[in-house]
Amino acid sequence: MTDTPDHSASPSFRGDMTVELVKHSAADTDVLWAARVSTGGEKSLEELHKDPARSRGLINYLMRDRHGSPFEHNSMTFFVSAPLFVFREFHRHRVGWSYNEESGRYRRLEPVFYTPGPTRKLVQQGRPGKYEFVEGTPEQHELTVSAMEDSYRQAYETYQRLLDAGVAREVARAVLPVGLYSSMYATCNARSLMHFLGLRTQHEDAKVPSFPQREIEMVGELMEEQWAKLMPLTYEAFNANGRVAP
């Protein structure tokens, strides 16, 4: 069975990322429960409200001395929409993560493609392992966007022709570039998210410098913003201890 021909579909272009927190079971009390259950039992959860300074101190101690397992007893599921090249980096994070990505085998892929926004630094300077990105010229940005859009249009037209000719979706998708947007559900716990943020974001508080590709950093920043609201004491301790995951 093939898709119904759809000659009206034309590419659209964007440079932002989508991250939505779709469900969660994540709070600072989860960390306290896991850390204290062996000695205090569940009653110790009351201490978060009775003695918040002590709770803050315990979480900071766990983070500082890298007692990591108490930070695993929680869950967050995000809906993420980003280019395929972002997901290829994302899926290197395997411990503590679960993924379900939309499939090009079972549905016609929508023609939504990535082009860099005007603030995206385009020029790489320096040798491998010691380089930086700097602003490109307006001419370089115009050339980049124009070339990408032309390539995307040609690729998607070819994809549509193959589908209309009865070629299977899993074969036809091979002509599409990594700038195509995909979507997925990504589930993690606070510990695995901290490992992700430590590598995929740059931050002035980080003890260990990181140099992520900007597009995956944009995803990380949006995840971080939502996680910080769920677990403010854990987030505070993460930053206070150099953004090194326990």
C-alpha positions in Angstrom: 0.0 0.0 0.0 1.3 3.5 -0.9 0.6 7.0 0.3 -2.1 9.0 -1.5 -0.2 11.4 -3.8 0.0 14.9 -2.2 1.5 17.3 -4.7 0.4 20.3 -2.6 3.0 19.6 0.1 5.8 22.1 0.0 8.8 22.6 2.4 8.7 24.9 5.3 11.7 26.1 7.2 12.5 26.9 10.9 15.5 27.4 13.2 14.0 26.8 16.6 13.5 23.6 18.7 10.4 22.3 20.5 10.6 20.8 23.9 7.5 20.0 25.9 7.3 18.3 29.3 4.4 15.9 28.7 4.4 14.0 32.0 6.6 13.7 35.1 7.0 12.2 38.5 9.9 14.3 39.7 10.5 16.3 42.9 13.2 17.0 45.4 11.3 14.8 47.8 12.2 11.8 45.6 15.9 12.4 46.2 15.3 12.8 50.0 13.2 9.6 50.1 15.8 7.6 48.3 18.6 8.9 50.4 16.9 8.5 53.8 14.7 5.4 53.4 17.4 3.1 54.8 17.4 5.0 58.1 14.4 7.3 58.3 11.8 5.6 56.2 9.0 7.5 54.4 8.3 9.7 57.4 11.5 11.5 56.6 9.7 13.2 53.7 8.0 15.4 56.3 11.4 17.0 57.0 11.4 18.8 53.7 8.8 21.1 55.1 9.8 21.0 58.7 13.5 21.6 58.1 14.1 22.8 54.5 17.7 23.9 55.3 18.6 20.3 56.3 17.0 19.0 53.1 18.9 21.5 51.0 22.1 20.4 52.8 21.5 16.7 52.2 20.9 17.2 48.5 24.0 19.4 48.2 26.1 16.7 50.1 24.8 14.0 47.7 25.7 16.1 44.7 29.1 17.3 46.0 30.3 13.8 47.0 28.7 12.2 43.9 26.3 9.8 45.6 24.3 9.5 42.4 21.6 6.8 42.8 19.2 8.9 44.9 18.8 11.2 41.9 17.5 8.3 39.7 14.2 7.7 41.5 12.1 10.1 39.3 11.0 10.4 35.8 10.4 13.1 33.1 9.1 12.6 29.6 9.7 15.3 27.0 8.3 15.7 23.5 11.1 16.9 21.3 11.0 18.2 17.8 14.4 18.9 16.2 16.4 18.1 13.1 17.7 14.6 12.5 21.3 15.6 13.0 20.3 16.7 16.6 18.7 13.3 17.3 21.8 11.5 16.0 23.8 13.2 18.8 21.0 12.8 21.3 20.9 9.1 20.9 24.5 8.7 22.1 23.0 9.3 25.6 21.8 5.7 26.3 22.1 5.2 30.1 19.0 6.4 31.9 17.2 7.4 28.7 14.4 5.9 26.7 13.3 7.0 23.2 10.5 6.6 20.7 11.0 8.5 17.5 8.6 9.0 14.6 9.1 6.5 11.9 9.7 7.1 8.2 8.8 3.5 7.5 5.2 3.9 8.5 4.2 7.5 7.6 4.9 10.1 5.0 7.4 12.5 6.5 6.4 16.1 6.7 8.5 18.7 4.7 9.8 20.7 7.7 13.5 21.6 7.5 16.2 23.4 9.5 17.8 26.6 8.5 20.1 28.6 10.9 18.7 31.7 12.4 20.5 35.1 12.1 22.3 34.6 15.5 23.7 31.2 14.6 27.5 31.4 14.4 28.6 30.0 11.0 32.4 30.2 10.8 34.7 27.7 12.6 38.2 28.9 13.5 41.2 27.1 14.9 42.5 23.5 14.9 40.5 20.4 15.9 40.2 20.2 19.6 40.8 23.9 20.0 38.5 25.8 17.9 35.7 28.4 18.2 32.8 29.5 16.2 32.4 33.2 15.2 29.8 35.3 13.5 29.5 34.9 9.8 28.9 37.7 7.4 25.4 38.6 6.1 26.4 37.2 2.8 27.5 33.9 4.3 24.2 33.6 6.1 22.2 34.4 3.0 24.2 31.9 1.0 23.8 29.2 3.7 20.0 29.6 4.0 19.5 29.8 0.2 21.6 26.7 -0.5 19.8 24.7 2.2 16.4 25.7 1.0 17.2 24.8 -2.6 18.6 21.4 -1.5 15.6 20.7 0.7 13.1 21.5 -2.0 14.9 19.2 -4.5 15.2 16.4 -2.0 11.5 16.5 -1.0 10.3 16.7 -4.6 12.3 13.5 -5.2 10.9 11.9 -2.1 7.3 12.7 -3.3 8.0 11.3 -6.8 9.3 8.0 -5.4 6.2 7.7 -3.1 3.9 8.5 -6.0 5.6 5.9 -8.1 4.8 3.3 -5.5 8.2 3.0 -3.9 8.1 2.0 -0.2 8.4 4.8 2.4 11.4 3.0 4.0 13.3 3.2 0.7 12.1 6.6 -0.5 13.2 8.3 2.8 16.8 7.7 1.9 16.9 10.8 -0.3 16.0 13.1 2.6 18.7 15.1 4.4 19.6 15.3 8.1 18.1 18.8 8.2 14.6 17.2 8.2 12.7 17.7 11.5 11.7 14.6 13.4 10.0 14.2 16.7 10.3 11.8 19.6 9.4 11.1 23.2 12.5 11.1 25.5 12.2 9.8 29.0 15.0 10.3 31.6 15.7 10.8 35.3 17.4 13.7 36.9 20.8 12.0 37.0 20.7 11.1 33.3 19.5 14.6 32.5 22.4 16.1 34.5 24.9 14.0 32.5 23.2 15.3 29.3 23.3 18.9 30.4 26.9 18.7 31.5 28.0 17.7 28.0 25.4 19.4 25.8 25.3 22.9 27.3 27.9 25.6 28.0 27.5 27.4 31.3 29.6 29.8 33.4 29.3 27.5 36.5 30.6 24.4 34.8 33.8 23.0 36.2 34.4 20.9 33.0 34.1 23.0 29.8 31.9 21.6 27.0 31.6 22.7 23.4 28.2 21.4 22.2 26.7 22.0 18.8 24.4 24.9 19.2 21.3 23.1 18.0 21.4 20.3 20.6 22.3 23.0 23.2 19.0 24.7 22.4 17.2 21.5 23.2 19.2 21.1 26.4 18.4 24.6 27.5 14.7 24.1 27.1 14.8 20.8 29.1 16.9 22.5 31.8 14.4 25.3 32.1 11.5 22.9 32.8 13.5 20.5 35.1 14.6 23.5 37.2 11.0 24.2 38.1 10.3 20.5 39.1 13.4 20.0 41.3 14.7 23.4 42.4 16.9 22.1 45.3 18.5 19.5 43.1 19.0 22.1 40.3 20.6 24.5 42.8 23.0 21.8 44.0 23.9 20.9 40.4 24.9 24.4 39.6 26.6 25.0 43.0 28.9 21.9 42.4 30.1 22.8 39.0 27.3 21.1 36.9 29.0 17.8 37.3 26.5 14.9 37.4 26.8 12.7 40.4 
